[in-house]
Amino acid sequence: MKKLLLISALLAGALLSAQDKNYEISPMIGYDYHESSLGFKDNGYFLGGLEFQINDVKSVIKPEFSLFISEGIDYTSGATTRVVRGAVNGVYALKEMGSFSPFVKGGVGIENVSTQTAQSKSGLFLDVGIGAKVNFTQNLALKLEAIYLGKVAQHNEGILDHNLIALLGFTYSFGDKAPKSITRPEVVIVVAPPVPEPEPVVIVVPVVIDGDDDKDGVLNSKDSCPKTLAGAIVDTKGCNVDTDGDGVLNTDDICPSTIAGEAVNSDGCPKTVPLNINFENNSDQIKSTSDAQIQAYATFLTKYTNYSAQIIGYTDSRGSESYNQALSEKRAKAVVAALIAKGVNAKQLSALGKGEANPIADNKTAEGRAQNRRIEAKLTRN
């Protein structure tokens, strides 16, 4: 009973579906119930083997290769034999139900009987089955299967020999899939330095009757804003413009290419920036592919030292809340350390982990979980 309670607790903390990995291998054991006409002494026999599934294909049906062996099977005649089966199946995953990942499968294979009799010979077979994986660690799942196997019976005019196989085992999943890109557009400041403002337009007025007192290129008679700063970019009425529409005029905007509607501070820079930082699986080690992202943000902070950044880490909902909280804190601190290594003053930086809080997408889908595993930078003007 204690073992059953322990297994239930593990299942309740399911972290990861095998479909999130490129490959999975499953050692399995089971029992084959066969029809009595095959000449075996008992009504069934044990078998064991391996199943190997490839998820890194574009098709919804995933290829699976299996090999099963049964040793020391007794005939009623007193002889013994070994049965070896190899099969190729297609596996179709059904809709996940919490920690359970049901599936159906079907395929073909070949059975080799080492000691053949008139009733039991080697030959081809067809199989269909149904099963489920119950995920209880990041890479490990319990696997259950029920398979019908029908082999062409040469002794019975082509009628199938029937077998019903029950299997139990564990699935180890490995090989991370490439993360899908987040559809939200990136803010320019994290990928490139601010775009320099163009040179002011100087209008030469040949007639001295009408002047340009604020030297913004618009004559006084047409200037609705006669006191703009010299050299400022203005519209046809002589007034300052807001190119990116964030509510901060170009003269005060040090981030002139923010997205329309983005929450910005008085300098026109976004208050919160998503940093697309990639980490090694289940680790706070930053992948080298994220170096450009970190360098771009470090360039901004070293140029504008009057800003502080709080680096905030988030995870998806898989795993325990305490585990996700600790991992998010480690990853936030790792990004802070990387920015300091790029020359950012440590006094400008702080780290905060929020675990699985504040999801921005649905944690029930792989795409949603990828979006929720994120790093954000909260910008504050000192």
Rosetta blueprint (number, residue, H / E / L):
1 M L
2 K H
3 K H
4 L H
5 L H
6 L H
7 I H
8 S H
9 A H
10 L H
11 L H
12 A H
13 G L
14 A L
15 L L
16 L L
17 S L
18 A H
19 Q H
20 D H
21 K E
22 N E
23 Y E
24 E E
25 I E
26 S E
27 P E
28 M E
29 I E
30 G E
31 Y E
32 D E
33 Y E
34 H E
35 E L
36 S H
37 S H
38 L H
39 G L
40 F E
41 K L
42 D L
43 N L
44 G E
45 Y E
46 F E
47 L E
48 G E
49 G E
50 L E
51 E E
52 F E
53 Q E
54 I E
55 N L
56 D L
57 V L
58 K L
59 S L
60 V L
61 I E
62 K E
63 P E
64 E E
65 F E
66 S E
67 L E
68 F E
69 I E
70 S E
71 E E
72 G E
73 I E
74 D E
75 Y E
76 T L
77 S L
78 G L
79 A L
80 T E
81 T E
82 R E
83 V E
84 V E
85 R E
86 G E
87 A E
88 V E
89 N E
90 G E
91 V E
92 Y E
93 A E
94 L L
95 K L
96 E L
97 M E
98 G L
99 S L
100 F E
101 S E
102 P E
103 F E
104 V E
105 K E
106 G E
107 G E
108 V E
109 G E
110 I E
111 E E
112 N E
113 V E
114 S L
115 T L
116 Q L
117 T L
118 A L
119 Q L
120 S L
121 K L
122 S L
123 G E
124 L E
125 F E
126 L E
127 D E
128 V E
129 G E
130 I E
131 G E
132 A E
133 K E
134 V E
135 N E
136 F L
137 T L
138 Q L
139 N L
140 L E
141 A E
142 L E
143 K E
144 L E
145 E E
146 A E
147 I E
148 Y E
149 L E
150 G E
151 K E
152 V E
153 A L
154 Q H
155 H H
156 N H
157 E L
158 G L
159 I L
160 L E
161 D E
162 H E
163 N E
164 L E
165 I E
166 A E
167 L E
168 L E
169 G E
170 F E
171 T E
172 Y E
173 S E
174 F E
175 G E
176 D E
177 K L
178 A L
179 P L
180 K L
181 S L
182 I L
183 T L
184 R L
185 P L
186 E L
187 V L
188 V H
189 I H
190 V H
191 V L
192 A L
193 P L
194 P L
195 V L
196 P L
197 E L
198 P L
199 E L
200 P L
201 V L
202 V L
203 I L
204 V L
205 V L
206 P L
207 V L
208 V L
209 I L
210 D L
211 G L
212 D L
213 D L
214 D L
215 K L
216 D L
217 G L
218 V L
219 L L
220 N H
221 S H
222 K H
223 D L
224 S L
225 C L
226 P L
227 K L
228 T L
229 L L
230 A L
231 G L
232 A L
233 I L
234 V E
235 D L
236 T L
237 K L
238 G L
239 C L
240 N E
241 V L
242 D L
243 T L
244 D L
245 G L
246 D L
247 G L
248 V L
249 L L
250 N L
251 T L
252 D L
253 D L
254 I L
255 C L
256 P L
257 S L
258 T L
259 I L
260 A L
261 G L
262 E L
263 A L
264 V E
265 N L
266 S L
267 D L
268 G L
269 C L
270 P E
271 K L
272 T E
273 V E
274 P E
275 L E
276 N L
277 I L
278 N L
279 F E
280 E L
281 N L
282 N L
283 S L
284 D L
285 Q L
286 I E
287 K L
288 S H
289 T H
290 S H
291 D H
292 A H
293 Q H
294 I H
295 Q H
296 A H
297 Y H
298 A H
299 T H
300 F H
301 L H
302 T H
303 K H
304 Y L
305 T L
306 N L
307 Y E
308 S E
309 A E
310 Q E
311 I E
312 I E
313 G E
314 Y L
315 T L
316 D L
317 S L
318 R L
319 G L
320 S L
321 E H
322 S H
323 Y H
324 N H
325 Q H
326 A H
327 L H
328 S H
329 E H
330 K H
331 R H
332 A H
333 K H
334 A H
335 V H
336 V H
337 A H
338 A H
339 L H
340 I H
341 A H
342 K L
343 G L
344 V L
345 N L
346 A H
347 K H
348 Q H
349 L E
350 S E
351 A E
352 L E
353 G E
354 K L
355 G L
356 E L
357 A L
358 N L
359 P L
360 I L
361 A L
362 D L
363 N L
364 K L
365 T L
366 A H
367 E H
368 G H
369 R H
370 A H
371 Q H
372 N H
373 R L
374 R L
375 I E
376 E E
377 A E
378 K E
379 L E
380 T E
381 R E
382 N L
